[in-house]
Each structure stands twice: as structure tokens, then as C-alpha cells.
């Protein structure tokens, strides 16, 4: 639950050092592109407005049928409209929104409480690369 307490401080707009042992955050909006961490333990921070949307995800099933599900997804719209990140391959990618998620139910409840507000979210950032990632930049809080 240390991670939940740390995220609560981050979401309340105060910059924290991140989870115990994490390296300093690379903050979007301080000039240049975000450099994404190459390993877990390094973190990035993104400031913006938190939004939640319902999306429809269609997946093929093993029996050949197709299934569509509704999912609630959190997005962070960054303060800087010209945001970009640099991935592990050195490629620069522009983004106008960030898919935010957590595997911690407490963190997800805190996100729900802050929809529509200005927040700074710190976590492990990576380039979206599958149908489960709903933005060019994904941030695991």
C-alpha cells in the first residue's frame, strides 16, 4: 500500500519522488521530449487534465466469434499541446493524450475521484504497442 499512498500525494498535485527507490521523474513540459525509462524503477511525470471515457474493444475469441466489451479508460490530456516522447529506439513520437492505468484498485479509485481535475501523475511510461493500449503513450501509475 506504500505505492497507493505515494500516488495519492502525486495526484493531489504535489510532486513526490515516486515509489521507494525510484529514480527522479522526467517531467513533461520542462522542455524537450519525455525520455521514456528503459526499465521499471525509473519514472516519468505528466501534468494535465484527467478524463475518463467509455470505449468499445472488439476481440476475436478462440471459437472464431467476435466479442465487443465496454471499458472505462482514463486519459490524461497534457498541458503542453506539443508533447512528445522518445522511446527505447530513439524515435520521437508526438502525443496529445496519455492512457493511464493501474493494477492497484486503490489507485484506480483515486483516479476516479479526480476526473476533470488538473493532476500530475508519475509512473512507468512506455509507448503503446497493443490493442490494450489506447494512446501513443501509456502511463502505469
Secondary structure, 3 states (H helix, E strand, C coil): CHHHHHHHHHHCCCCCCCCCCCCCCEECCCCCCEECCCCCCCCEEEEEEEEEEEEEEEEECCCCCEEEEEEEEEEEEECCCCCEEECCCCCEEECCCEEEECCCHHHHHHHHHCCCCEEEEEEEEEECCCCCCCCCEEEEC
